[in-house]
Amino acid sequence: RAKGSDPEAAAFIEASTWPDEIKKDARFYDEGKDEPTFLLPGFPDMQRHRDWHYVNHSLGHPANAPRSLGQLDKRLDLLASQVADRKAKDQERAYALPWLIHLTADAHQPLHVVSRYDAKGRSDEGGNRLFIEHPFHPRLSSMSLHAYWDDLPGPPWLRGEPLTRAAETIVASRPPPPPAGGMRVWLQESWTIAKDSAYPAGDDPVPTISAEFDTQAQAIARQRIAESAYRLAELLKRLLGG
């Protein structure tokens, strides 16, 4: 089990959030929007690859939904192959590993696999364009629904022993899930959760989170985090051979 004082565990944890952290790192750039930045040693490119984090299967009015540009489904397979490739350069596998760790978790977050479309074909971009009132948050009463689901497993600033204790608490109360049958199943599970449980009921343009919805969402998020942890562990054992 990872302890905050273990430098290897600390590096693994930091690697898991790195694909999000580069979104604010000036050394990286958004393709098609920014000028390319200088290629640093060990990197295949300096792109932020924002479209790797999601795949937007449609909810609501699928006939009016455009084709998703997200690559989460494709990248999971490609990154797993890169990590497993013992003929690849170490730097290539080292680059792929943080992405694989991170995208495994993204695949288990319901709003990373859907967008809800209205009758005019307008997307909520995985809940990023749907703002909610959150009366139970200690600091933020208003946020996007996507941010709400992202933050449910715990605050993003957790590190060291507090993070270890939080992770152990979540996993200890939940047994390993049955074999999923592949990464596509993770995405299908998330789509079903999004369809059934990720959106507050009603047509309010700025819905208010109820206590019942919040309790259910927290339970779902902790279950998905535990499942992603078990599945990532098994995946890395298989890919790395031990």
Secondary structure, 3 states (H helix, E strand, C coil): CCCCCCHHHHHHHHHHHHHHHHHHCCCCECCCCCCCCCCCCCCCCCECCHHHHCCCEEECCHHHCCCCCCCHHHHHHHHHHHHHCCCCCHHHHHHHHHHHHHHHHHHCCHHHCEEEECCCCCECCCCCCCEEECCCCCCCCEEEHHHHHHHCCCCCCCCHHHHHHHHHHHHHCCCCCCCCCCHHHHHHHHHHHHHHHHCCCCCCCCCECCHHHHHHHHHHHHHHHHHHHHHHHHHHHHHHCC
